Amino acid sequence: MKFVFFFYDCYPLPLAAHLRMEGYDVILGVVPTLSYLNLPGVKDEEKSDERYQRHSTYQGLMERKTAEEVIKMLAMVPRSQRDDYFIFFDYNNMYPIAERLVKMGYRNGLLPTEWYYRMEKERALAKSFVKKHYPLVKVAEARNFKSAKDGITFLQQSESVYVLKSNGNSGGTKVPRTDDPQEGRELLIEALTKEKSAYEAGGFLLEEKIPNCQEVTPVMVFYDGEPVYSLAEFESKSFGAGDIGIQKGGNLALSVKTDLGCRLNEVAFPEIVYELAQKQPGLAIFDVGLLYNGEDFYFTEFCAMRYGWDGLFSEMVMRDDGSPFVGNYFTDIANGRNPLVNTYGASVRLFNIGGGGEKTDKSPDDIDVKWKDAAENNLFWYGIKKKSGSIVSVGRFDLLGVATGASDVMETAVEKVYDVVDTVTFENLYYRPKFDFLSHAYKSSIPNRLSSLTPFMEE
């Protein structure tokens, strides 16, 4: 099997590097600019730091071609051999390339369509779809805006607490940690003021916050229309222990194997999901963000036909049997076999954020990154490159890598992760600590959320 990755950001590179390390043929096709994709309303607004990061990551370690060069190469592959290629895209905005390849007869891999891209980006469309097809999921009230000024005026006149979500390709989700209307209002007004252009680029919505809720992301994976496995993913996205600080993606992640027929899957994957999967060639991934308040499940976002990069490695490590597992994970799926041999998979993000755990504006460049060979199977590197024969950090990119571990016991899976972390030598290293991963001291901790949702995850 040959693996082909099309990407703009650098998120698929750790996966590609592992597959190459395991002896697979890997082809990288980088999209040079967003305008290449010809997406409606999307402009090239790449900042210098982002450009440096994109072009420096894995420099000297893996050769890359342009996306167009790879497409032309794939067009030359004999039709009888096209099923030997497994194709990935980093995000659903790559659907114009996927559609070209499907027309050529490629059917294996993760092949997004325009509809799935719209469902992720157009939050009103996703909400309408969930209201119609997900009878066991409630949808919070929301208002759409194009102007930051109009959004700020609405907040100033409201006594409720809201969550800020972008409808475009820029501007992040802002969730007030407080249920106090004034404090929540100030946070969102500050975001709309400082990041006005980002939120106005594609519009944004203000969604009523559901108080006292716990977040979970159920995932179901299909191949050629047949369900292969399911799991529930729990993430802690904040920089600091106790879920304090700015959000930086899946700082901590725990994936838990679930039975296909469990109650959580009945909530998250109604009949429409199975109908959509039947129409999708090759690999199909469905997940839905849910909030549980002790009585009801509420919808947060719809992400399908792509891996969630925050939780991918906690999911994939569940195939770990002590030998290289990434290629086996995909081979199992392509043959209709459940690859999850462990009940729990855990991951911890490793950051390059400046000495002493202090966040810096620009993560330092060219700092040596070292680890023990015995841990290589469970380390996935992002912000690295090769310089003068050494592996060093990529400056201006604070995500250095991810450590993983798996077991049939949750605590053991977490212990294994930190055993891997202990093998890493990097003077600017920061990560959330083990005691925090296993903590029951605050409601949103992963163990507390797992405990609340376990009755829904059992057969």
N, C-alpha and C positions, 0 to 999 in steps of 0.2 A: 504493500500500500504506500502511495506517495501522498504527502500532505502539502497543501497549498494554502498560504495565508495572504489575504488582502487586508491591508490596514492603513489607517491614517495616523492614529495614535500608536503608542508602543505596547499596548496591553497584551497582544498575542505573543510577543517575543519570548517570554519565559516558557510558554508552552511549546513553541517551535524549537527552542534550544534543547528542551528535554527530549523531544522526539528525535532530534538529530543526535543527541548523546546516546540514545537507545538504538541508533543505527538505521533510522528511517531516512528516506529522501525527503527533504524539506525545501520548498520553494517560497520565497518571500516577494510579494508584490506591493510596493508602497504607493499610496495615492499621493501625488506630489502636492496638490492643493485641493481644497474643498470644491472649488469651482469646476474641477475635473468631473465631479459627479453630477453637475448640472441640477442641483436640488432647488426647488422653488424657495425663494426668499433667503437662501444661504449664501453669504459672501465670504471672501477670503479676508479674515481679520486676525491672522496669526500674529502673536506678539513675538518679539525677538527671543525671549526666554523659551517660549514654546517651540520655536523653530530650532533653537540650539538643542533642546532636549530631544526632539524628534530625530534630528540628524546625527546626534552623538550616541544615542543609546545602542548598545551592541556593536559599536564601531570597532572594527578589527576582529570581531568574533563571528559574525554571520554576514554573508553577502546578500544584498537585496537588489532586486530589479524594480523598474517602474511597473505599476499595475498594467499599463498598456503593453509593455513588453511580455509580461506573463500571459495576458489574454491572447496575444498573437502566438505565443508558444503553445498554449492549450489548444488553439485552433488547428495546430499541425498534428496533434496527437490522433492516431487512427481511432475511428469510432469504436472499434472492438476493444480498445484499451482504456476508454474513458471511465469505466466503472472502477478502475484501479486508483483513481484520484479522489482524495477526501478534501473538500474545500471549506475554508473558514473565512468569515468576515468579522472584523472587530465589533462593528455596530450595524444596526439595521439601515443606517444611511448609505450603506454600500449596495442597496438593492439594485441600482442600475447595472452594476457589474454582475450581480447574481442572475439577473434576468437575461443578460447576454449569454452567460454560460449555460443556463437551462436550455436556451434555444439551440445551443451546440450539442445538447444531449448529455450534459453532466447532471448527475442526480444524487451523488453521494456527498454528504457533508451538511453544512448548516447554511441554507439558501434563503435569505430573507426576501420579502416582497414589499412593495410600496405600502400595502395595507397594514402590515405589521409595523413599518416605520411610522405611519400616521397614528396608529393606535398608541405608540409610545410617546410621540411628541404632541399630539393633539388631545389634551387631557379631557376636553369636553366630549370628544368622540368616544374615548375609552369609557367615560362615566356612563354615557348613553348606552353603550354596548353592555356594560355590566348590569345596569338597571333592567335591561330587557332579558338577558340570558342567565343571570346568576341569582336565582330566587333566594338563596340563603345568605347573600351578602348585601349589606346596606351601603348606601352612598351618601356621604356627607354633603351638605349644601355648599355651593361654591359660586363665586362671581368671577367672570372673565374681564380682563382689562388690557388695553393696548398702551395706555399712557400711565407713567409712574405717578404723575400729578393726580390723575383720577383715582388711582389706587390709594394714595396717601389721604385724599379727601374722604374716601369711603372709610378707611381705618379710623380717622379722626372723629367720625360721626357714629362709630359703632362701639358697643359695650361688650362685644364677644371677642374671643381669642381665635385667631386665624393662623393658618399655615400658608406660606408663600411658595408657589411652585411655578417654574418657568414652562412656557409652552414651546420654547424654541431650543436652539442648540447651545445657548449660553445662559448663565444665571442659574444658581443652584437652588435646592430646596431649603427653606429656612423654617425650622420648627421651634417655636418658643418653648423653653423648658418649663416655664412657669404657666400657671392657669390664671394669673392675674392679668386682666385686660389691659391695664396701663403699661405694664412691663412688656407684654407681648406686642402691643402696638408700637412701642418705641423701637423694639428690635427690628420689626418689619419696615417701619418708616426709614430707619437708618440704612437698611439694605437697599430699599428702592431709591434712596437718595444717592448713596455711594456707587451703586451698580445700575444706575438708570438706563444706560445704553444696552446693557446685557439683557435686562428684563423686557425692554421695549423692542428688542430685535425680533422676537417671535410672539410677544405678548405674554401675559402671565395670569394666574388665577389666585384668588384668595379663598382658601377652603376652610370651613369651620373645623376647628381642632376638636378631636374627640378626647375628652378628659379621662384620666386614669386607665389608659389602654396599654396593651403590650403588643409589640410588633413581631410578626412571623411572615416568612415567605415560603409557601409551599411550592414545590417544583415537581413537574412530571415530564418525563422524557419518552419520546416515541421514536420508532424507526420504521419507515415505510408504513406509517399509519397504525402500528401496533404499540401499545404501552410496554415499556421495558423496565422502568423503575420510577419510584417517587421518593421524595425526601422533604424534610422541613428544614429551612435554613434560618439561623438566628445570628444577627450581626450586631456588633457594637461599633458605631461609626465615629465616635468622638475621640479626640486626641488623648484626653486625660482619663485616668482611672476614675471610676464612678460615673462614667458618661458625662464628664465635665469638659468643656472646651469646644473648639471648632470641630466641625465634622470633616473627616478625612477618609471616608469610605469604610471598608470592612477591616478596621483595626484588629478586631477579634471576630472570628466566625466559627460557628459550630453547625455542621450538617448532620441530620439524624435520619436514618433510613426509616421509611414508613411503608405500611402495607398499602397496596394499590386500592384496596377497598375500605380504607379507614375513613372515619367521619370527617377529618380535616380535608381529605380529597373530595368528599362529596360536596363540601362547601366550595372549595377552590376550583374544582374542575367539573362543571356540569356537562350535560350532553353536547353542548355546542363545541366544547374543546375537542372531544373525540371526533366530531364531524370535521373540524378544521384540520386535525392531524391526518385524517384520511386523504385530504387533498394535497398534503405536503410530501414531496419526495424526500427520501433520505432521512436525516436527523431532524427532529422537531422538538423544540424545548418550549414548554409553557410554564410561566410562573406568574403569580399575582401577589402583590403586596397587601397584607391584611393587618388590621388592628383589632384586637380582642379586648373588650371592656368588662368581661365577666359574664355578659349576657349575649352580646351580638358581635358579629364580625363586620368590619367596615373596610371598604375598598380604599387603597392608596394609589397604586399604579399597576399598569399592565405592561409586562415586558415578555415578549415571546420571540422565538426564532433567533435568540442570541444568548450566549452565556453571560451571567452576571459576574463581572470581573472581581467584585468584592468577595464572592463566596465560591468561585470556581474551584480553587485549590483545596478548600475543605471538603468539597464534593468529590473531586477527582482522587484524593488520597484515600478515599474509602475502598479503592481497588488495591491498596498497598498490601502485598503479601510477603514483603521483605525483599522483593526484587523490583527492577524498574517497572513502573506500572502505567505510565501515560499511554503508551502504545497499546497495551493490553486493554485498557479502559475503552478505547475507541474500537478495537477489534471485537470485544465482547458486544458492544452496542450494535455494531454493523451486522452481527450474527444473531441478534435478537436475544442475547443473554444479559441478565442483570449483572453489571460489573461490580456492584457494591458488596464486597466480602466482609466489610466491617460495619458495625452498627453506627459508629460515630466517626466523623472526620473533623479535625480542628485545624485552624490556621491563625497565625499572628503576623501582622504586617511589621516589617522592619523599616525604620525611617532614617534618612540622612538629614538631621535637622539642626546640627550644630552641637558643639561640645556641652556636656553637663545637662543635656535634656532641654536646653533652651532653644525655642523656635527662632530661626533666623530668616531674614528676607530671601536670601539666596543660599541654597544648600551648597556646601563646598565641593569643588571639583578636584579630581585626581588624588583622592584619598584611597590608600590601599584597602581592598576588600579581600579577606581571607576566610576560609572555612576548612574543616576537616573533611577528607574524602569520604569518610563513613557516613556523613550527613548529606552528601550531594543528592541522593535520591529524593530527599524531602525538602530541598531548598529550590525556590523559584525566584530568579533574579530579574529585577526591572532596570534600575538605574545604574548599569555598569557598562564598561567598555574596556578594550585592551589597549594599553599604552606601554611601550618599551618592554614588552613581554610580561607585564603585570596586569591583573584585573583591578581597576580603580573605579571610583564613583563618577557619575555624570553630574556635573554642577547644575544648579537651578532645577533639580528634580529631586523632591524630598522622599519619594517612594523608592526605597532601595531594593526590597525583596519581600518574600513571604516564606515563613517556615510552616511545616505541616506535620501532622501526626494522626494516627487512626487506631481504633481499638473497639472492642465490644463493650467497653466500660468508658463512660464519658470522662471521668477523672484521669484515667490512664491515657486516653487520647491527648488530653491537655498536657499531662506530664511529658509525653513523648515530644510534643511541640517544643517545649522549653528546653528539653535535652538537646534538640537540634539548634535552638537559638544559642545555647551555651558554646557551641562549636564555632560560632562566627566571631571574627576579630575585626572590629571597625571602630575607630576612635570616636566617631560622631554618631554612634548607634543609639536609637531610641525605640522602645516598644512598650506596649502596655504590659504590666507585670502579671505573673501567674496568679497571685492572690486575688487580683481583680477579675481575671477570667472565671475563677471558681467562687467568687464572692456571692453571698446572699444578703449583703448589707443594704442594697438599694433595689427598688422594685424592678427597674428595667434591666437588671443584670441577666446574663444569659441563663444561668441555672434557675433563676426565679421564673423567667419566661418559659423555659422548658418544663418546669414543674406545672405551670398553669395550663399549658397546651397538651401535655402528655395524654390526658384522657381522650382527646380528639385524635391522637396519632396511633392509638392502639387498635388492633383488628376488631 
